[in-house]
Amino acid sequence: MAKKSVATLQTGSKRLTKAIKMVKSPKTGAYTFVEAIMDPTQVNDFIAKK
Protein backbone atom coordinates (compact mmCIF):
# COMPACT_ATOMS: atom_id res chain seq x y z
CA MET A 1 0.00 0.00 0.00
CA ALA A 2 1.15 3.54 -0.73
CA LYS A 3 1.94 5.76 2.21
CA LYS A 4 0.30 9.13 2.57
CA SER A 5 2.67 12.09 2.75
CA VAL A 6 1.79 14.69 5.34
CA ALA A 7 2.86 18.32 4.94
CA THR A 8 3.82 20.15 8.11
CA LEU A 9 2.69 23.69 8.83
CA GLN A 10 5.53 26.21 8.74
CA THR A 11 4.68 29.27 10.80
CA GLY A 12 8.07 30.92 11.32
CA SER A 13 9.12 31.57 7.73
CA LYS A 14 10.93 34.82 7.01
CA ARG A 15 10.79 36.95 3.89
CA LEU A 16 14.13 37.03 2.11
CA THR A 17 15.40 38.96 -0.90
CA LYS A 18 18.09 37.98 -3.39
CA ALA A 19 20.24 41.02 -4.21
CA ILE A 20 22.53 41.04 -7.25
CA LYS A 21 25.04 43.78 -8.08
CA MET A 22 27.74 44.25 -10.69
CA VAL A 23 31.31 44.76 -9.48
CA LYS A 24 34.11 45.89 -11.78
CA SER A 25 37.33 43.91 -11.41
CA PRO A 26 40.35 46.17 -10.77
CA LYS A 27 42.71 43.82 -12.65
CA THR A 28 40.88 43.14 -15.90
CA GLY A 29 38.12 45.74 -15.92
CA ALA A 30 35.53 43.01 -16.48
CA TYR A 31 32.28 43.05 -14.56
CA THR A 32 31.31 40.22 -12.23
CA PHE A 33 28.04 39.64 -10.44
CA VAL A 34 27.88 39.36 -6.65
CA GLU A 35 24.78 37.66 -5.26
CA ALA A 36 23.53 37.57 -1.68
CA ILE A 37 20.33 36.47 0.04
CA MET A 38 19.31 38.78 2.87
CA ASP A 39 16.54 40.54 4.74
CA PRO A 40 14.80 43.21 2.59
CA THR A 41 15.85 45.99 4.99
CA GLN A 42 19.55 45.35 4.27
CA VAL A 43 19.37 45.51 0.46
CA ASN A 44 20.09 49.25 0.12
CA ASP A 45 23.20 48.97 2.31
CA PHE A 46 24.45 46.01 0.24
CA ILE A 47 24.02 47.85 -3.06
CA ALA A 48 25.59 51.09 -1.78
CA LYS A 49 28.64 49.31 -0.33
CA LYS A 50 31.65 48.95 -2.64
N, C-alpha and C positions, 0 to 999 in steps of 0.2 A: 504494500500500500504506500502511496505517496504521502510524504509528511507535509503538513501545512506550515508555511513560513509566517512568522508573526513579526510585524514591524513594531519597534519600540517608539514611544513618544519622546521626542527631543525637545526639551523646554528651554535649555540654556544656550541656544545657538546665538552667535554674535554675527553682526553684519561686517563683512570685510570687503576691502577694495583692492584691486590689483592696479598698481601705478607703474607706468612705463615711461622712461625718459631717455632722450638721446644724449650721449656723452661723447665729446670729441677726444680722440686719442692724441696725447701730446707728441708721440713719436711719429706716427704715420699720418695723422690728420684725418683718419677715417672715423666715421661715427659708429658707435656701438650702442646697444640698447641695454639699459639696466632695469630689471623688473623686481618689484617687491610687493608683497601682500601685507596690508596693514589696515588699521582702523581708519575710517573716512576722515577723522579729524586731523590726522597726521599727514595727509596727502600734500597739502600746500607746503609744509616744511620740507618734505622730501623733494619736491620739484624745485623749490627755491635753492636748496643746498647744492653746492658744486662739488 
